[in-house]
Amino acid sequence: MTTFASGTDTLTRDALTVLQPGFPGTTAPDWLLRRLGEGLASVGLFGRNIASPEQLASLTAQLRAEREDVLVAIDEEGGDVTRLEVRTGSSFPGNNALGAVDDVALTREVAAELGRRLAACGVNLNWAPSADVNSNPSNPVIGVRSFGADPDLVARHTAAYVTGLQSAGVAACTKHFPGHGDTAVDSHHALPRIDARAAVLAARELTPFRAAIDTGTRALMTAHILVPALDPDHPATLSRRILTDLLRGELGYDGLIVTDGMEMQAIAGTYGIERGSVLALAAGADAICVGGGLADDETVRRLRDALVSAVHSGELPESRLADAAERVRALARWTTADAAVVEGTAGDDVGLRAARRALGVTDGSTGAGTFTPLTEAPYVAALTPVANIAVGDETPWGVAAELARLLPGTETGSYAGDDAGTAALAAAGPRRIVAVVRDEHRHPWMAAALDTLLAARPDTIIVEMGLPQSTPRGALHIATHGAARVCGRAAAEVIAGR
């Protein structure tokens, strides 16, 4: 049992219990350990906290030495969004690749293996999977993080993912309720708005969340989006209509409700994190996620004091705070006592097997004839867009590293902007060009660069590592449905005939 620091009253402990803060560094700072002793029940991990599986296991052991039932959460979707392998790229393809294969047994197997690796490192809550239906192909923040654009496909793979992950004793946190797929704005930067009718939302956005709830997802994460058909005044994270009336009432969900990061500008830039946290809890959220960009004791203190003050003023009922804190503790009990952990492993190759099956390969689409695998080192021109914050720009992507293993001497350059194609041609010289893109359909400069490359070099090979929305072209066109390391490896194998 955890022994709380003397002098910490119930109200203050509950206010700490509902927070999920991050922190800097690869070891726990003293302030975090002290807060765990005072009642903090959860921490959030990001790429900055992880150097290796061994180091992560040591870190989580350090946390549990202070509080044995601490919830250790992570944003590990696999695919483009990875924290375990932030410096190398993921060993697992992301949701869009799994949706492209459309084998629910494979999705379950991938999620179970990912869960086993998290559990082995001491992580017991994963802010995944994304159940968003990517109905807007121009969505700047979801894209390949979604299983697809069909609600039923997304629903069955969401259910399979939740089942697989939780079979390893890691709680799934299905996100982003009520659905972030039809947005054209990144909520890291501003407040998105979805203007679909209620009937469309029920049939499209809510279908995967119903499946997750029916499957028994232990947590759900809210979206910082305004959905006027559900609540014209408040974003979902702060909406009682959405979190209490819809999610708890109509959908019958009784698990933990976690907010998306409160430091994101959709909330921080409109309400502020203290005010936003109070409103979120009053609306029905149970855990306040904060720490992607704010990770210090001062933030924790300010949020704790804001919640306590809101109770004293009557704005936040004490019973609502107590209920939220109890739901956090209930999930902690599941992770320590009730979770049925499946022994065994799917093997180190399950991610690569899935990535290979997800490839979409179009041979000789420009009329250049049947593609012949390369035997000499090519030049890889990476047409590189700005990564969204959820993905981060520290995780490597592309095919160059994998091609270099198969074809030593492979060189690469990164290009962006109006002169990208011309610059890539000059750098490539006589070498065969492999052009790697990410969401060509969203970036006119990228499409123009491919036009330039193909006009001069019709034998250019194109690898699309985002959503494959554009018409396939090039001597060989490969759609990987994601930019994970294993997706790059699978594409490189095709290019090199391996």
C-alpha positions in Angstrom: 0.0 0.0 0.0 1.1 3.6 -0.7 1.7 5.7 2.3 0.9 9.3 1.6 2.8 12.2 3.1 1.5 13.4 6.4 -0.5 16.7 6.2 -1.9 16.0 2.7 -5.6 16.2 3.0 -8.1 14.2 1.0 -9.1 17.1 -1.3 -5.5 17.9 -2.1 -4.7 14.2 -2.7 -7.6 13.9 -5.1 -6.5 17.0 -7.0 -3.1 15.4 -7.5 -4.6 12.0 -8.3 -6.4 13.3 -11.4 -3.3 14.8 -12.9 -1.1 13.0 -15.5 2.0 15.2 -15.8 5.2 14.7 -17.8 8.7 15.4 -16.7 12.1 16.0 -18.2 15.0 13.5 -18.3 15.5 9.8 -18.2 15.3 9.5 -14.4 12.6 10.8 -12.1 13.3 14.2 -10.6 12.9 14.7 -6.9 9.8 16.8 -7.2 8.0 14.1 -9.1 8.9 11.5 -6.5 7.7 13.8 -3.8 4.4 14.4 -5.5 3.9 10.7 -5.8 4.2 10.5 -2.1 1.6 13.2 -1.7 -1.0 11.6 -3.9 0.0 11.9 -7.6 -1.2 8.7 -9.2 -0.1 9.0 -12.9 2.8 10.1 -15.0 3.1 10.6 -18.7 6.2 9.5 -20.7 7.5 11.0 -23.9 10.4 10.5 -26.2 12.6 12.7 -24.0 12.3 10.2 -21.2 13.4 7.1 -23.1 16.9 6.1 -24.1 16.6 2.3 -24.2 14.2 -0.5 -22.9 16.6 -1.2 -20.1 16.7 2.5 -19.0 12.9 2.8 -19.3 12.4 -0.3 -17.1 14.8 1.3 -14.5 12.8 4.5 -14.6 9.5 2.8 -14.1 10.9 0.8 -11.2 12.1 4.1 -9.7 8.6 5.4 -9.9 7.1 2.3 -8.4 9.5 2.3 -5.5 7.7 5.5 -4.5 4.2 4.4 -5.4 3.6 0.8 -6.3 0.3 1.3 -8.2 1.4 4.4 -10.2 -0.1 4.6 -13.7 2.7 5.0 -16.2 1.2 6.3 -19.4 2.8 6.7 -22.8 1.9 7.9 -26.3 2.9 4.8 -28.2 0.8 4.3 -31.3 3.4 2.4 -33.3 3.9 3.6 -36.8 4.6 7.3 -37.1 3.9 8.1 -33.5 6.5 6.2 -31.4 8.1 7.0 -28.1 9.7 3.6 -27.4 11.7 3.9 -30.6 11.7 7.7 -31.1 15.3 7.7 -32.2 15.2 4.8 -34.7 11.6 4.6 -35.9 9.0 2.0 -34.9 9.2 -1.8 -35.3 5.5 -1.8 -35.9 3.5 -0.2 -38.7 0.8 2.2 -37.7 -3.0 2.1 -38.0 -3.3 3.0 -41.7 -1.0 0.1 -42.7 -3.0 -2.3 -40.5 -6.3 -1.0 -42.0 -4.9 -1.5 -45.5 -4.2 -5.1 -44.8 -7.6 -5.4 -43.0 -6.8 -8.6 -41.1 -8.2 -8.1 -37.6 -6.2 -11.1 -36.3 -3.0 -9.4 -37.5 -4.0 -6.1 -35.8 -4.7 -7.9 -32.6 -1.3 -9.7 -32.9 0.6 -6.4 -33.5 -1.1 -4.7 -30.6 -0.5 -7.6 -28.2 3.2 -7.6 -29.1 3.5 -3.9 -28.6 1.7 -4.3 -25.3 4.1 -7.0 -24.2 7.1 -4.7 -24.9 5.4 -1.8 -23.0 4.6 -4.1 -20.1 8.2 -5.4 -20.0 9.3 -1.8 -19.5 6.8 -1.1 -16.8 4.4 0.9 -18.8 0.7 0.1 -18.0 -1.4 2.7 -19.8 -1.1 3.5 -23.5 -2.7 6.6 -25.1 -3.7 4.5 -28.1 -5.3 3.4 -30.4 -6.6 6.3 -32.5 -10.2 5.4 -33.4 -10.6 8.5 -35.6 -12.2 7.9 -39.0 -10.0 9.9 -41.4 -12.9 11.1 -43.5 -11.0 14.3 -44.5 -7.9 13.3 -46.5 -6.4 16.8 -45.9 -6.4 16.2 -42.1 -3.1 17.6 -40.9 -2.9 15.7 -37.6 -4.5 12.3 -38.0 -3.8 10.9 -41.5 -1.9 7.6 -41.3 -2.7 7.4 -37.5 -6.2 6.3 -38.5 -7.1 2.8 -39.7 -8.9 4.4 -42.6 -11.9 6.4 -43.9 -14.6 3.6 -43.5 -16.3 3.6 -40.1 -16.9 -0.1 -40.0 -13.2 -0.9 -40.9 -12.0 1.5 -38.2 -14.4 0.0 -35.7 -13.3 -3.6 -36.2 -9.6 -2.7 -36.0 -10.1 -0.5 -33.0 -11.7 -3.4 -31.2 -8.9 -5.8 -32.2 -6.3 -3.3 -31.1 -7.9 -2.8 -27.7 -8.2 -6.5 -27.2 -4.6 -7.2 -28.2 -3.1 -4.4 -26.1 -5.1 -5.2 -23.0 -4.3 -8.9 -23.3 -0.8 -7.9 -22.3 -2.0 -6.1 -19.2 -1.6 -2.6 -20.7 -4.7 -0.4 -20.5 -5.9 1.0 -23.9 -6.8 4.6 -24.1 -8.9 4.9 -27.2 -8.8 8.4 -28.8 -9.8 11.1 -29.7 -13.5 11.2 -28.6 -15.9 12.0 -30.3 -13.6 11.8 -33.4 -10.8 14.0 -34.8 -10.9 12.6 -38.4 -12.9 15.3 -40.2 -10.7 18.3 -39.2 -8.6 20.6 -41.3 -6.8 22.2 -38.3 -4.3 20.7 -35.9 -5.5 21.1 -32.3 -1.9 21.5 -31.2 -2.1 24.9 -32.8 -5.7 26.0 -32.7 -9.3 24.8 -32.0 -10.6 22.7 -34.9 -14.3 22.6 -35.8 -16.4 19.8 -37.2 -19.7 20.9 -38.8 -21.2 17.5 -39.6 -24.8 16.8 -38.7 -25.6 14.7 -35.6 -26.8 11.8 -37.8 -23.5 11.8 -39.7 -21.5 11.9 -36.5 -23.5 9.0 -35.0 -22.9 6.8 -38.1 -19.3 7.9 -38.8 -17.3 9.3 -35.8 -19.1 7.4 -33.0 -19.1 3.9 -34.6 -15.5 3.0 -33.7 -15.9 4.3 -30.1 -19.0 2.2 -29.6 -16.8 -0.8 -30.7 -14.1 0.2 -28.3 -16.6 0.5 -25.4 -18.2 -2.8 -26.2 -14.7 -4.4 -26.3 -13.9 -3.0 -22.8 -11.4 -0.3 -23.4 -10.2 0.8 -20.0 -9.8 4.5 -21.0 -10.9 7.0 -23.6 -9.2 10.2 -24.5 -11.1 13.4 -25.4 -10.5 15.6 -28.4 -10.0 19.3 -28.3 -12.5 20.0 -31.1 -15.7 22.0 -31.4 -18.7 19.9 -32.6 -21.7 22.3 -32.8 -24.1 19.5 -33.5 -23.3 18.1 -30.1 -22.4 21.2 -28.2 -22.2 24.6 -30.0 -20.4 26.3 -27.1 -17.7 24.1 -25.7 -15.0 21.9 -27.2 -15.5 18.2 -26.5 -12.9 18.1 -23.7 -14.9 20.8 -21.8 -18.4 19.7 -22.7 -20.8 18.1 -20.3 -23.1 17.3 -23.1 -20.4 15.3 -24.8 -18.6 13.7 -21.9 -21.4 13.1 -19.5 -24.7 13.1 -21.5 -23.4 11.4 -24.6 -20.4 9.3 -23.5 -21.5 8.3 -20.1 -25.3 8.4 -20.7 -26.1 7.4 -24.3 -23.0 5.2 -24.9 -22.9 3.7 -21.4 -19.2 4.1 -20.9 -18.0 3.7 -17.3 -14.2 3.7 -17.6 -11.6 6.4 -17.3 -11.9 9.6 -19.4 -8.5 11.2 -20.0 -8.1 14.6 -21.7 -5.8 15.2 -24.6 -2.8 17.4 -23.6 -4.1 20.5 -21.9 -1.1 22.5 -23.1 -2.2 22.2 -26.7 -3.3 25.6 -28.1 -6.9 24.5 -28.7 -7.3 24.7 -24.9 -4.2 26.6 -23.6 -4.7 29.4 -26.1 -8.4 29.8 -25.5 -9.1 28.9 -21.8 -5.7 28.4 -20.3 -4.6 25.2 -18.7 -5.8 25.9 -15.2 -9.3 27.1 -16.2 -9.5 24.4 -18.9 -8.6 21.7 -16.3 -11.4 22.8 -14.0 -13.9 22.9 -16.8 -12.8 19.5 -18.1 -13.3 17.8 -14.7 -16.7 19.5 -14.2 -17.7 18.3 -17.6 -16.9 14.7 -16.8 -13.2 14.1 -17.5 -11.4 12.1 -14.9 -7.7 12.6 -15.7 -5.9 15.7 -16.9 -3.1 15.0 -19.3 -0.4 17.7 -19.2 3.3 17.5 -19.9 3.9 17.4 -23.6 5.5 20.8 -23.4 4.9 21.7 -19.7 6.8 19.3 -17.5 7.7 20.8 -14.1 6.6 21.0 -10.5 5.3 24.5 -10.9 2.7 23.3 -13.5 1.6 20.5 -11.2 1.3 22.9 -8.2 -0.7 25.4 -10.3 -3.1 22.8 -11.5 -3.6 21.2 -8.1 -4.3 24.6 -6.5 -6.7 25.5 -9.3 -8.7 22.4 -8.7 -8.8 22.8 -5.0 -9.8 26.5 -5.3 -12.6 25.5 -7.7 -14.0 23.1 -5.2 -13.8 25.7 -2.5 -15.6 28.2 -4.7 -18.3 25.7 -5.7 -17.4 25.7 -9.4 -16.2 22.1 -9.2 -18.3 19.8 -6.9 -16.1 18.0 -4.5 -18.0 14.8 -5.3 -17.1 15.1 -9.0 -13.4 15.5 -8.1 -13.7 12.5 -5.7 -15.4 10.4 -8.4 -12.7 11.3 -10.9 -9.9 10.4 -8.5 -11.6 7.0 -7.7 -11.8 6.2 -11.4 -8.0 6.8 -11.7 -7.5 4.5 -8.7 -9.8 1.9 -10.2 -7.7 1.7 -13.3 -4.6 1.5 -11.2 -6.1 -1.5 -9.4 -6.9 -3.2 -12.8 -3.3 -2.8 -13.9 -1.9 -4.3 -10.7 -4.4 -7.0 -9.9 -7.1 -7.6 -12.4 -5.3 -7.5 -15.7 -5.0 -10.9 -17.4 -1.5 -10.9 -18.9 -0.9 -13.4 -21.7 2.4 -15.0 -21.7 4.5 -15.7 -24.8 5.4 -13.5 -27.8 4.3 -13.0 -31.4 8.0 -12.8 -32.4 10.2 -9.9 -33.4 9.0 -10.1 -37.0 5.3 -9.4 -36.5 5.7 -5.7 -37.3 7.8 -6.4 -40.4 5.3 -9.0 -41.6 2.5 -6.5 -41.2 4.4 -3.8 -43.0 5.2 -6.1 -46.0 1.5 -7.1 -46.3 0.5 -3.4 -46.2 2.5 -2.4 -49.3 0.7 -1.2 -52.3 3.0 -1.6 -55.4 2.2 -0.3 -58.8 4.7 -1.5 -61.4 5.6 0.6 -64.5 2.8 3.1 -64.1 4.5 5.6 -66.5 4.8 3.1 -69.3 8.4 2.6 -68.6 7.9 -1.2 -68.6 8.2 -3.9 -66.0 10.3 -2.8 -63.1 13.7 -4.4 -62.6 15.0 -4.4 -59.0 18.0 -2.2 -58.5 21.5 -3.7 -58.2 23.4 -0.4 -57.8 23.2 2.2 -55.1 20.6 4.9 -55.9 20.1 8.4 -54.8 17.2 8.9 -52.4 15.5 12.3 -52.6 13.4 12.8 -49.5 10.8 15.4 -50.1 10.3 16.3 -46.5 7.2 18.2 -45.1 7.1 19.7 -41.6 6.0 17.0 -39.2 3.0 17.5 -37.0 3.7 17.8 -33.3 2.2 14.4 -32.5 4.7 12.7 -34.7 7.6 15.0 -33.9 10.6 15.7 -36.1 13.1 13.8 -34.1 12.0 10.3 -35.4 13.8 9.3 -38.6 11.7 8.2 -41.6 12.2 7.2 -45.2 13.9 4.4 -47.0 17.5 5.6 -47.3 18.9 3.8 -44.2 17.2 0.6 -45.2 18.3 0.8 -48.8 21.9 1.5 -47.7 21.9 -1.9 -45.9 20.8 -3.7 -49.0 22.6 -1.5 -51.6 25.8 -0.1 -49.9 26.7 3.4 -51.2 23.1 4.7 -51.3 23.1 8.4 -50.7 20.3 10.7 -49.7 19.3 14.4 -49.4 16.3 16.2 -47.9 14.4 18.7 -49.9 11.4 21.1 -49.5 10.0 24.1 -51.3 9.6 25.2 -54.9 13.1 24.2 -56.1 13.0 20.8 -54.5 12.9 18.8 -57.7 15.6 20.8 -59.5 17.9 20.6 -56.5 17.3 16.8 -56.2 18.1 16.3 -59.8 21.4 18.2 -59.5 22.5 16.2 -56.4 21.5 12.8 -57.9 23.7 13.1 -61.0 23.5 9.9 -63.1 22.3 7.7 -60.2 18.9 6.2 -60.2 16.5 8.4 -58.1 14.2 7.1 -55.4 11.8 10.0 -54.5 10.3 9.6 -51.0 7.2 11.6 -50.2 4.8 12.0 -47.3 1.2 13.0 -48.2 1.9 14.3 -51.7 -1.8 15.3 -52.0 -1.5 17.8 -49.2 1.7 19.6 -50.5 1.6 21.3 -53.9 5.3 21.9 -53.9 5.9 18.1 -53.4 3.7 17.2 -56.4 5.6 19.8 -58.5 8.9 18.4 -57.4 7.8 14.9 -58.6 6.7 16.5 -61.9 10.2 17.9 -62.3 11.9 14.6 -61.5 9.7 12.5 -63.7 10.0 14.9 -66.7 13.8 14.6 -66.5 14.0 11.0 -65.2 11.0 8.9 -66.1 12.6 5.9 -64.4 12.3 7.6 -61.0 10.9 5.3 -58.2 8.4 6.9 -55.9 7.7 5.8 -52.4 4.6 7.4 -50.7 4.9 7.1 -46.9 1.8 9.1 -46.0 -1.8 8.6 -47.2 -1.8 7.3 -50.8 -4.3 9.7 -52.2 -2.5 10.8 -55.4 -2.5 8.8 -58.7 0.4 6.4 -58.7 3.2 7.3 -61.1 6.8 6.6 -61.6 8.6 3.6 -62.9 7.6 2.0 -59.6 5.2 3.5 -57.1 5.1 2.0 -53.6 2.5 3.1 -51.0 3.6 2.1 -47.5 0.7 3.6 -45.6 3.0 5.0 -42.9 6.6 6.1 -42.2 7.6 3.6 -39.5 11.1 2.1 -39.9 9.6 -1.3 -40.8 7.5 0.4 -43.6 10.8 1.8 -45.0 12.4 -1.6 -44.8 9.5 -3.3 -46.6 9.7 -0.8 -49.4 13.5 -1.1 -49.6 13.2 -4.9 -50.0 10.9 -4.4 -53.1 13.2 -1.8 -54.6 16.3 -4.0 -54.2 14.5 -7.2 -55.1 15.0 -8.9 -51.7 
